[in-house]
Amino acid sequence: MNKKIYFIKEEDLKNLREIAKKFKELMNEKKEADKKIEELNDKYLRTLAEFDNYRKRVEKEKRDILKYGNENLILQLIPFDEIFDSVLKQIDKTQSVEVIKKGLELLKKEFEKFLEGLGVKKIVAKGEKFNPDFHEATEVIETDDFEDGIIIEEDKSGYIYNERVIRPSMVKVAKRKKSNNVEDKSTSKG
């Protein structure tokens, strides 16, 4: 048996050991990095699943809001139906216009309370100075009974919802009659 014996320089052996040590360190770092990547991937997948669940929950809530969002409004409107029924029954029982008028006044009063509860306010118009932010002129009436620009009649009420005009008042506005100064002067001379 002829065995060959190889001699390695001590320096090469030392370099080989250092390379093996570095290789081992790099393999450990790779294992740590792989573990970290796996943890981050798991975290990513969980976050993705949580977000998907969140999105589905929000979509369901939106559908429910659209489906049931008017429930409170409907509950507030039901008393008006009851008042209408009551007024109609009173009309059948009596021919007194006064009873019917009281029923309608009650209905109007309740409806105004309902609108106020929703944040809707009626624009005050009659007797006020015309303001294009709140009023829309349907007619200008020449008169000496009112100053220029005073609203003398309201055709349709205007409304404000949460400090924003949602419908302006339709109004008739006063304009002073033009005085006939020429006639006044000619009649005063003669």
Secondary structure, 3 states (H helix, E strand, C coil): CCCCCCCCCHHHHHHHHHHHHHHHHHHHHHHHHHHHHHHHHHHHHHHHHHHHHHHHHHHHHHHHHHHHCCHHHHHHHHHHHHHHHHHHHHHHHCCCHHHHHHHHHHHHHHHHHHHHHCCEEECCCCCCECCCCCEEEEEEEEECCCCCCEEEEEEECCEEECCEEEECEEEEEEEECCCCHHHHHHHHHC
